[in-house]
Amino acid sequence: MGRDREPERRDRLLRRHAVPWLISAAILTLLATSGAAAETKRVLILSSNDSLLPAANAITSNFQKRLQADDPQGLEIFTEFLDADRFPGPVHETRMESLLRDKYASIPIDVTIAMGPQAVEFLSQRRASLFPGVPLIFAGVSKAGMQQRGMPPNSTGVMSRFDPVRTLELALRLQPDARQVVVVTGASTFDQRWEALAREQLAPYADRLQMTHLSGLPLPLLLDELAQLPPRTIVIYLTIFEDGTGEYFVARDLVEAASAPVYGVYDTYLGRGIVGGYIESFEAIGRETGRLALRILAGEPPQSLSPESAETFMVDWRQLRRWGLDEAQLPPSTIVRFEDPSLWEQYRREILAVIAVVLLQSGFIVALLLQRRRRRFAEESLRESEERYRNVVETQSELICRYLPDTTLTFVNDAYCRYFGRSREDLVGSSFIGLIPSRSAPPPLSTLGRSGSLQTVRPSSTRLCGRMATSAGSNGPTARSAMAKG
């Protein structure tokens, strides 16, 4: 009985000690989960324009990819849009300030991202009340604009040159005989800033080039002007968020109407008709902004991070071909996009597969040809051998025949035919025994037809003297006879 109760006692002791350990483990797991939730980082992206602007989308999407590649779980990203070009002025800015204050009152933000000059200015003026002490990263703003405005405190970012001067230098390398430069901008506040910047920076070229600014025109009139440009003209297209009639749009496709090559400073225009320019990729801006955000979230102060830039020369290979521009004149390290791949680059696998099949088939064909050649050689050798044999047989003066075991003739030579005075057609198929008179046939010959065996006839003193010999043949033994009248 004592032994029967021993397992029950062990089970009670095990449960008594295991339950506290399980409870402790559950509490530690809960605490760890709460601690992980508390470590979640939150980033707010404020864009100057609306959510449909390709540049803003490119920056935001690549920013998110860069951050989520390092920490996809402990990160939360919020996006807001000022839409400042369609709703300019302090009234709208005040409404946006109230909206952001109420919306994020209970949500702690760790880093703010300002995309575009309007967003930078908005947060510079209101960050102390909206997000006090939160670091600021700016992106999509020109280096000249930031120098005029001044760096906001506790901030860093990606400064873009968006350089019309370097773009014009690229155009002059490709069009060294140009005489006129046409600069295209719109009527919005952002467009007017671009016009003022372009006038200032391109002024040194006015003594050698005719400078024309098409600014704030209605779209139909602008298209007419671009369609009637004289030869040896360079067009620099900056931005048109609003035309002269107040219509808001992003007019990228107007470059197709121009009668001269068009250059730009935004990579979102590349592939839509411009030749190229000194361009900073919005994708690169997004990735660099994400890199800076990760360093700040890791504890580095923004002041220790120098503002970065990532611009380079980019061109559209198709537009170079369209306008007959020499690719050899491009600056070193220029990025050439949309270049048509060669047939090898497009269909390398298919070409290799076809080559393999052709080589395999060629190998089979060569093998068949070699086999056919050997067979033809063997047939010719056999035919020559048979011809030599036939010539030897036909030229013999002795009587030569080939016959079956039943003495049926299958071959006779000319001497045989002459001796018996019959044609080869008459002799072949008949028995040679019938050609020999029975009274003259020696005993061995008279029994040959019955026995089916080959006999050798030796000379005798009778009127018929002869001898028979055998040789291997396809139709049976060969009889070689020499007959003489005695």
C-alpha positions in Angstrom: 0.0 0.0 0.0 2.9 2.4 0.8 4.4 1.7 -2.6 1.1 2.4 -4.3 0.8 5.9 -2.8 4.4 6.9 -3.6 3.6 8.1 -7.2 0.7 10.2 -6.0 2.9 11.9 -3.4 5.5 12.8 -6.1 2.8 14.3 -8.3 1.5 16.5 -5.5 5.0 17.8 -4.8 5.7 18.4 -8.5 2.5 20.5 -8.8 3.2 22.4 -5.6 6.6 23.5 -6.9 5.8 23.9 -10.6 2.8 26.3 -10.2 4.8 29.2 -8.6 7.4 28.9 -11.4 4.7 29.0 -14.1 3.1 32.1 -12.5 6.5 33.8 -12.3 7.3 33.1 -16.0 3.9 34.5 -17.1 4.5 37.7 -15.1 8.0 38.1 -16.6 6.6 37.6 -20.1 3.9 40.2 -19.5 6.5 42.7 -18.2 8.7 42.1 -21.1 5.8 42.7 -23.5 4.9 45.9 -21.7 8.5 47.0 -21.9 8.7 46.3 -25.6 5.5 48.2 -26.2 6.9 51.1 -24.2 10.0 51.2 -26.5 8.0 51.6 -29.7 9.3 54.6 -31.6 7.0 57.1 -33.4 7.9 59.2 -36.4 5.7 62.0 -37.9 6.2 62.9 -41.5 4.7 66.3 -42.5 4.7 67.0 -46.3 4.3 70.5 -47.8 2.1 69.3 -50.6 -0.8 66.9 -51.1 -0.6 63.1 -50.9 -0.7 62.7 -54.7 2.6 64.5 -55.5 5.0 61.9 -56.9 8.0 63.5 -55.2 6.5 63.2 -51.8 5.4 59.7 -52.4 8.9 58.7 -53.5 10.5 60.2 -50.5 8.0 58.7 -48.0 8.0 55.2 -49.4 11.8 54.9 -49.5 12.0 56.5 -46.0 9.6 53.8 -44.7 11.5 51.0 -46.4 14.8 52.2 -44.9 13.4 52.4 -41.4 11.4 49.1 -41.5 14.4 47.2 -42.9 16.2 47.8 -39.6 13.3 47.8 -37.1 10.0 46.7 -38.6 8.3 45.9 -35.2 9.3 48.7 -32.9 8.4 51.6 -35.2 5.2 53.5 -35.9 5.0 56.1 -38.8 2.4 58.9 -39.1 1.9 61.0 -42.2 0.3 64.4 -42.6 0.0 66.8 -45.6 -0.1 70.6 -45.5 -1.3 71.0 -49.1 0.2 74.5 -48.8 0.1 75.3 -52.5 -3.7 74.9 -52.8 -4.4 76.3 -49.3 -1.8 79.0 -48.7 -1.9 81.6 -45.9 -2.0 81.8 -42.1 -5.6 80.8 -41.7 -5.0 77.4 -43.1 -1.8 77.1 -41.1 -3.6 77.9 -37.9 -6.2 75.2 -38.7 -3.5 72.7 -39.3 -1.8 73.6 -36.0 -5.0 73.0 -34.1 -5.6 69.7 -35.9 -2.1 68.4 -35.2 -2.2 69.5 -31.5 -5.5 67.7 -30.9 -4.6 64.7 -32.9 -1.3 64.0 -31.3 -2.0 65.3 -27.8 -1.8 61.7 -26.3 0.7 60.3 -28.8 4.4 60.9 -28.0 6.4 61.7 -31.2 10.1 60.8 -31.2 11.2 62.4 -34.5 9.5 64.8 -36.9 10.2 64.9 -40.6 9.5 68.0 -42.7 9.4 67.5 -46.4 9.5 70.6 -48.5 10.1 74.3 -47.6 6.6 75.0 -46.4 6.7 72.1 -43.9 10.1 73.2 -42.7 8.9 76.7 -42.1 5.6 75.5 -40.4 7.4 73.2 -38.0 10.2 75.7 -37.3 7.6 78.2 -36.1 5.3 75.8 -34.2 7.4 72.8 -33.1 8.0 74.3 -29.7 4.2 74.2 -29.0 3.3 71.1 -31.0 6.2 68.8 -30.3 8.5 70.4 -27.8 12.0 69.0 -27.6 11.4 66.6 -30.6 14.3 66.5 -33.1 13.5 67.7 -36.7 14.8 66.2 -39.9 14.2 68.2 -43.1 14.2 66.9 -46.6 13.3 68.1 -50.1 14.6 71.6 -49.5 17.3 73.5 -51.4 20.6 74.3 -49.9 20.2 77.9 -50.9 16.8 78.1 -49.2 18.1 76.6 -46.0 21.0 79.1 -46.0 18.6 82.0 -46.4 16.2 80.7 -43.7 18.8 79.4 -41.3 19.1 76.0 -39.7 16.3 75.3 -37.2 17.5 74.3 -33.7 17.9 70.6 -32.8 17.7 69.6 -36.5 19.5 68.0 -39.4 18.5 66.7 -42.8 19.1 66.3 -46.5 19.7 69.5 -48.4 19.1 69.3 -52.1 20.8 71.6 -54.5 18.1 71.3 -57.3 20.8 73.2 -59.2 19.6 75.0 -62.4 23.2 76.2 -63.0 24.7 72.6 -63.2 21.7 71.6 -65.3 22.5 74.4 -67.7 26.1 73.3 -67.8 25.0 69.8 -68.8 22.7 71.3 -71.5 25.6 73.4 -72.9 27.8 70.3 -73.1 25.2 68.5 -75.2 24.2 71.7 -77.2 27.4 73.8 -77.5 25.9 75.9 -80.3 22.9 77.0 -78.2 22.0 80.7 -78.3 18.9 80.9 -76.1 17.8 79.6 -72.7 14.1 79.4 -71.8 13.2 78.9 -68.1 9.7 77.7 -67.4 7.9 78.2 -64.0 4.3 78.4 -62.8 2.3 80.9 -60.8 2.1 79.3 -57.3 4.1 80.6 -54.4 6.5 77.7 -54.7 6.9 78.3 -58.5 7.6 82.0 -57.8 10.4 81.0 -55.4 11.9 78.9 -58.1 11.7 81.7 -60.6 13.5 84.2 -58.3 16.2 81.6 -57.5 16.7 80.8 -61.2 16.9 84.5 -62.2 19.6 85.0 -59.6 21.7 81.9 -60.3 21.5 82.1 -64.1 22.3 85.8 -64.3 26.0 85.3 -65.1 25.1 83.6 -68.4 23.1 86.5 -69.7 26.1 88.0 -71.5 26.5 84.9 -73.8 23.0 83.5 -73.9 19.6 85.1 -74.4 17.7 84.4 -71.2 13.8 84.1 -71.5 11.5 83.4 -68.5 8.1 81.9 -69.2 6.5 82.4 -65.8 2.9 82.1 -64.7 1.5 81.8 -68.2 -1.9 80.0 -68.8 -1.2 76.5 -70.0 -2.5 76.9 -73.6 -0.3 80.0 -74.1 2.7 78.2 -72.6 2.3 75.3 -74.9 2.1 77.6 -77.9 5.3 79.3 -76.8 7.1 76.0 -76.3 6.0 74.7 -79.7 7.4 77.8 -81.6 10.9 77.9 -80.1 13.7 78.6 -82.6 16.6 76.2 -83.2 19.6 76.1 -80.8 17.4 76.7 -77.8 17.7 75.1 -74.3 14.6 74.8 -72.1 14.9 74.4 -68.3 11.7 73.3 -66.8 11.5 73.9 -63.0 7.9 73.6 -61.5 4.4 74.5 -62.4 2.0 73.8 -59.5 -0.4 76.5 -60.7 -0.7 78.2 -64.1 -1.7 81.8 -64.9 -5.4 81.0 -64.7 -5.2 79.6 -61.1 -5.6 76.0 -62.3 -3.6 73.6 -60.0 -1.8 70.8 -61.6 1.6 69.1 -62.0 2.4 69.8 -65.7 5.1 67.2 -66.4 3.8 66.2 -69.8 4.0 69.7 -71.4 7.7 68.9 -72.3 6.3 66.8 -75.2 5.0 69.9 -76.9 8.4 71.7 -76.8 10.3 72.1 -80.1 13.6 72.1 -78.3 15.3 69.8 -75.8 14.0 70.2 -72.2 16.0 69.8 -69.1 14.9 69.7 -65.4 16.0 69.3 -61.8 13.6 66.6 -60.6 13.9 62.9 -61.2 10.2 62.6 -61.3 10.4 64.4 -64.7 12.9 61.9 -66.0 11.2 59.4 -68.3 8.4 61.9 -69.1 10.2 63.9 -71.9 13.1 65.8 -70.4 16.7 65.0 -71.5 18.0 65.2 -68.0 19.8 67.5 -65.6 21.7 67.8 -62.3 19.2 65.8 -60.4 18.8 64.5 -56.9 16.8 61.3 -56.7 13.8 61.5 -54.4 14.3 57.8 -53.7 17.9 58.6 -52.5 16.5 61.5 -50.4 14.0 59.1 -48.7 16.8 56.5 -48.0 19.1 59.2 -46.6 16.4 60.7 -44.4 15.6 57.2 -43.1 19.3 56.7 -42.2 19.4 60.0 -40.3 16.2 59.1 -38.4 17.6 55.7 -37.4 20.7 57.4 -35.9 18.6 59.9 -34.0 16.3 57.2 -32.7 19.4 55.4 -31.6 20.4 58.3 -29.4 22.7 60.5 -31.5 22.0 64.2 -31.3 20.9 65.9 -34.5 23.6 68.6 -34.2 26.3 65.9 -34.6 24.9 64.8 -37.9 25.9 66.9 -40.9 23.2 67.6 -43.5 23.7 65.3 -46.5 22.9 65.6 -50.2 22.8 63.0 -53.0 22.6 64.7 -56.4 24.2 63.7 -59.7 23.8 64.1 -63.4 21.0 61.9 -64.9 19.8 61.7 -68.5 17.2 59.8 -70.4 18.9 57.8 -73.2 15.8 57.9 -75.3 15.8 61.7 -75.4 19.4 61.7 -76.3 18.5 59.7 -79.4 15.4 61.7 -80.1 17.3 65.0 -80.3 20.6 63.6 -81.7 22.7 64.6 -78.7 26.1 63.0 -78.3 26.3 60.7 -75.3 30.1 61.1 -75.4 29.8 64.7 -74.2 28.1 63.7 -70.9 30.1 64.5 -67.7 31.8 61.5 -66.0 29.7 59.4 -63.7 26.4 60.5 -65.4 23.6 58.1 -64.8 22.0 57.0 -68.1 18.5 55.7 -67.6 16.0 54.0 -70.0 18.7 52.7 -72.2 17.4 49.9 -74.5 19.1 46.7 -73.5 20.9 44.7 -76.2 19.4 41.5 -77.5 21.9 39.6 -75.4 20.8 41.4 -72.2 17.1 40.9 -73.0 17.2 37.3 -74.2 20.4 35.8 -72.7 18.8 32.7 -71.4 16.8 32.1 -74.5 19.9 32.6 -76.7 21.9 30.2 -74.6 19.1 27.6 -74.8 18.9 28.0 -78.6 22.7 27.6 -78.9 22.7 24.5 -76.8 19.9 23.0 -78.9 21.7 23.9 -82.1 25.0 22.4 -80.8 23.2 19.2 -79.8 21.5 18.9 -83.1 24.7 19.7 -84.9 26.4 16.9 -83.0 23.6 14.4 -84.0 23.9 15.6 -87.6 27.7 15.1 -87.7 27.3 11.7 -86.1 24.7 10.7 -88.7 26.9 12.0 -91.5 29.9 10.1 -90.3 27.8 7.0 -90.0 26.4 7.5 -93.4 29.9 8.0 -94.8 31.2 4.9 -93.2 28.3 2.9 -94.5 28.7 4.3 -98.0 32.4 3.5 -97.8 31.6 -0.1 -96.7 29.0 -0.4 -99.5 31.5 0.9 -102.1 34.2 -1.4 -100.8 31.7 -4.3 -101.0 30.6 -3.3 -104.5 34.2 -3.0 -105.7 35.0 -6.4 -104.1 32.0 -8.0 -105.8 32.9 -6.3 -109.1 36.5 -7.6 -108.9 35.1 -11.1 -108.0 32.6 -10.9 -110.9 35.3 -9.8 -113.3 37.5 -12.7 -112.2 34.7 -15.1 -112.6 33.5 -13.8 -115.9 36.9 -13.8 -117.5 37.6 -17.4 -116.5 37.6 -20.0 -119.4 36.5 -22.7 -117.0 32.9 -23.4 -116.3 31.9 -21.8 -113.0 28.5 -21.9 -111.4 26.8 -21.5 -108.0 24.1 -23.8 -107.0 21.8 -24.7 -104.1 22.0 -28.0 -102.2 19.3 -29.4 -104.6 21.6 -28.6 -107.6 19.5 -25.6 -108.7 21.8 -23.1 -110.4 21.9 -19.6 -109.0 24.8 -18.3 -111.0 26.7 -19.3 -114.1 29.6 -17.5 -115.9 29.9 -16.7 -119.6 32.0 -19.8 -120.3 29.3 -21.9 -118.8 26.7 -20.3 -121.0 28.8 -20.7 -124.2 29.6 -24.3 -123.4 26.0 -25.3 -123.1 24.8 -22.9 -125.8 22.2 -21.4 -123.6 21.6 -18.0 -122.0 22.1 -17.1 -118.4 18.4 -16.6 -117.9 17.7 -20.1 -119.1 20.3 -21.7 -117.0 19.7 -19.9 -113.7 16.9 -21.7 -111.8 17.4 -25.1 -113.5 19.3 -28.1 -112.2 22.8 -28.6 -113.6 22.3 -32.4 -113.3 20.0 -32.3 -116.3 22.7 -30.8 -118.4 24.9 -33.9 -118.0 23.9 -37.1 -119.9 23.1 -39.8 -117.4 25.2 -42.3 -119.2 28.2 -40.0 -118.9 27.6 -39.0 -115.4 30.1 -40.5 -112.9 28.5 -42.2 -109.9 29.3 -39.3 -107.6 27.4 -36.8 -109.8 24.4 -39.1 -110.2 23.9 -39.2 -106.5 24.6 -35.5 -105.8 21.1 -34.4 -106.6 19.7 -37.0 -104.3 21.9 -36.5 -101.3 22.2 -32.7 -101.5 25.9 -32.9 -100.6 28.8 -31.5 -102.4 31.0 -34.0 -104.2 34.3 -33.7 -105.9 34.5 -35.3 -109.3 37.9 -36.6 -110.1 39.2 -37.1 -113.6 38.4 -40.5 -115.2 39.0 -42.3 -118.5 35.5 -41.7 -119.7 34.5 -39.1 -122.2 33.5 -36.6 -119.4 36.4 -35.5 -117.3 36.0 -32.9 -114.7 36.5 -31.7 -111.2 34.2 -29.9 -108.7 35.3 -27.7 -105.8 33.4 -25.7 -103.2 33.6 -22.2 -101.9 31.5 -20.4 -99.3 28.6 -18.4 -101.0 25.4 -16.7 -100.0 23.3 -19.1 -102.0 25.1 -22.3 -101.3 28.2 -24.1 -102.6 30.0 -23.1 -105.8 30.7 -25.7 -108.4 33.7 -25.2 -110.4 33.8 -27.7 -113.3 36.3 -28.3 -116.1 34.8 -30.4 -118.9 36.5 -31.6 -122.0 35.3 -33.8 -124.8 37.3 -37.0 -125.0 
